[in-house]
Amino acid sequence: MSVLIAIPARYASTRYPGKPLVCLRGPDGQGKTLIRRSWDAAMAVKGADRVVVATDDDRIREHAEGFGAEVVMTSVSCRNGTERCAEVAAKLPGHDIVVNLQGDAPLTPAWFIEDLVAGLRADADAEIATPVLRCDGAALNGLLADRRAGRVGGTTAVFGTGGRGLYFSKEVIPYTGQTYADDAATPVFHHVGVYAYRPDALAAYPGWDIGPLETLEGLEQLRFLENGRRILCVEVEARGREFWELNNPEDVPRIEAMLARAG
C-alpha cells in the first residue's frame, strides 16, 4: 500500500498566529522552526512513499522549500487540516493511505505513525485511524493543570471494544476523581494529533456539514463520528519518549525541555 504523509500548516492560527515558523531550540542549542521539526519527524517514518507540506501561505512555502521540503499549495478556504489533506490527496492521487501529521506535533515518534498505518491496514472495517497514548500520572496532571488555567493542553480519547473511537474531547475524559503518582498508569488516553485515512473517507469529508460536536469542541475528527464513520484508535507506546503538541506560546519551553531530555 502506498502511503502519503501530508503536513498541514497554516499561518493564521487563531490561538497562535505564525505558529509553524516559531523556533524551537534543541538539545544541541540549534534552533529549528516548528514546521522543520515536524518535517524531520515525518521523514523518519519507515514505509512512507511521499511527504509533503500542505499550506496556503507563501511564507511557510518559501521557508519549507528552503530546507528541501516538497510543498503543495492548498486553498485558504480549508477549514482544518483534514480538509487540507483531502485537497492534497485530490491533487496527488494514487495513494492507498493518506497520513495527516499535523504541523504542531514535532515530538511525534516515527513508530507512532508506523503503528498507525499498520493498524489501519489490519482493520478492513476502519476508515480512519488515529493513535492514542496512555497517560501516566505526570501527563494527566499536566492536562488537568492546563484546564484549570483555562488552557487546552491536549485532547483525550475514549474508545470501546476493538479500539472503536467513541469520543474525543479537549476536556480530560474519562473523569476519574483520583490522584495518581507521576509514574502511575492512568485510564486516560492522550489523543495524538495524527490521522491515517482511506482515500474514499477523506474525499467525502469536505462535503459534510460541520456538526454541533465539532463546533463545540473544535476537533476535526468529530465530523467523522457525527457522520457514522468508524475511527480506529491505535494504542501506541511511548518507549520513554515524551509527547506534547504546540498549542499555545506557553508550550514552547515545555517542548524545548522535552527535546533536551530526549537528547
N, C-alpha and C positions, 0 to 999 in steps of 0.2 A: 504493500500500500504506500502510495506517495504521500509525503507529509510536507505541508507548507506551514511555516511559522510566520505569523504577522504580528507586528508590534505596533499597536495603535498609540499615537502620540499627538496630543493637541496642545496648543499654546494657551488657549483661553480657558484654562481650568477655573471653575467657579471658586473653589476653595483655595487654590494655589496657582495663580496665573504664572505662566512661564516655567512651570514645574519641570518639563523634560530637559531644560537647559540648566537646571540647578546643578552646581558642582558638589560632588561627594568625594571627600578625601579618604583614600585607602590607607592600609597599614604601612605602606611604604612612603606615605606622605604625598603621593601623586594624586592630583585631583582629576576626576573624570565626571562628565555630566551624567545625569540620571539615564538619559536615553542611550549613552555609550555603554554604561554598565549593564543596562537591560539587553542591549545588542550582544555584548560579550556573553551574558548568560544564555541567550538563545543559540549562539554559535557553539557553545559547549555541548549541546544536546546531540546525542548519537541517533542516527537514523532520520534526521531532518534533511529533506531534499532541497529546500529553499527557505531563506529567511529574508523578510522584507520589513522595512519601517513604513507604516501607513500613517500619513499625516495630511493636513490641509494647510499647513503653514510653511512658507518659504524659509523662515529662519531655521526651523527644525530640519527641513530638507537640505539646506546648504550645510548645516553642521553635520548631519548624518552622512551625507555624501563625502564630506571632508575626511571622515575616518573610515571610508570604504564601504559603507552600507548601501544596499540596494533600496531605493525609495519608490513607493507607489503613492502618487498624489490622489487624494480622495476628496469627496465633496464636503463643503462646510456645513451641509445640511445633515450630516450623520449625527445622530443624537447620542450615540455611545460607541464604545469600542466594538461591540458585536456588529452593529450596522456598518462600521468602517471595515471590519473583516469581511462582511458579506460583499461589500463593493470590491475589495481586493480579490476575493475568490471569483467574482464575475469577470474581473479583468485578467486573472491568471487561472483559467480553468484547467481541469485535468488532474487535480489532486483528490485523493480519497479521504484525507483528513486535513482539516484546517485548524491550526492551533492559534489561539489568541493569548499571547503573552503580553499582558498589559504593561505599558511602559513605565509604571511606577513600582515595579517589583524586581529590583536588581539583585535581590538576595535569593531569587528562585534557583534552587539547585537543579542541575540538569536531570537528575533522576526523578524529580517530581514530574517533569514533562514526559520523560521516557515511560514511567509507570502509568501516567495518564493515557498516553497513546495505546499502550498495551492493554489497559483496562477497556478502552472503547473497542479495540479490535476483538476482544474476547467476549463482549456482550452484544450480541446481534440486535437485541431489543432497544438498546440505548441509542439515543440520537445525539446526545450531548454528554460530555463527561467533564468533571472538574475535581481537583484534588482537595482533600481535607486533611488537616494535621491536628492530632490530639494535643490539646493544650496541657502543659504542665502547670503547676501552681503559679510559677513566676509569670508565664504568659497570660494566664487567666487574670491574675491580679493586675497586670498591665492594662488589659482590656477594660476591667472594671474601673480602674483609676481614670482612664481616659473618659469613660462615660460620666463619671462623677464630675469631671472637669468640663463637661459639655463638648468633648471632642469625640470624633469617630476614629477609634484606633484600629479597627478591623471589623471584618464580617464573620459571623458564626453560622454554622450549618447544622441542621438536624436531618437525619435520614433513617430509613427503615430497612426492612429485610432486603438483602441483596444490594445494599448501597443506594437504594432509590431515594433521591432527594425529596424531602418533604417541605422544607422551608429554609430560607436564608434571611438573615436579619443583621442590621447594624447594632441592634441591641445584643446583649450577651444572653444567648439561649443554648440549652435549656436552663431555667432557673434552678439553682442547687441549694442556696441558703447556707452553704458550708464554707469554711475557710480551709484552704489547702496549703501545705508546705510547698516551698518553691520547687522542689524536685518531685512532688507527688503527681501522679496521673490524675486527670480530671475527666468528667463526662462531657466536657465542652470541646467542640471541634472548631478550630480556626479555618475559615474558608480561604483557600489560596486563590488569588485572583487570576487563574489561568483556566482556559476552556479548550476542549477539543470538540469539533463539530463534524458531523457528517454533512456533506455539501447540500443535500436537499433541505435539511432542517435550517441550515444557515441561510439559504436562499429565501426561505419562507419568512424568516424573522422580520425583515424591514416592512413587510406588508401588514403586519399585525398592529392593531392599535395599542398604545401604551395603556396598560390596565391600572386599576386602583392600587394594587400592591406595589407595582414598580414605581408608581407615582409617589406613594408614601415613603418607601424605603430608599428610592434612588438606586436600585440594584437591577441591572440589565437582565440577569439570569431569570428573574421572576417572570419575565414575559413568556419564557418557555413553559414554566409551570402553569401560568394563567391560561395558556392555550393547550394544556393537556399533553405536553411533550415530556418524555421521560429523561430525567437528568440522572446520570450515574455519578455518585460520589465515590471517589477512589481514595482510600486512606493511604497516605504516604508517610514515610519515616524520616524524621529529622536527621538522624545519624549524627547527632551532636551539633548540627548547624542551627543557627537562629534564623527566624524568618520574620520579616516585617515589610509592610508596604509604606511608601511615602505618600501620605495623605495630607499632611499639614507641615508648616515650617518647623514645628517642634520635633518632627520625625527625623530631621537631618542629623542632629547629633546622635540620636538613638541608632540610626542606621550606620553612621560612621563608627560608633562604638562596636557594633556587631561586626562590621568589616574588620576592625582591628583585632577582635577576639578570634575571628575566623582565620586571620593571617593571610 
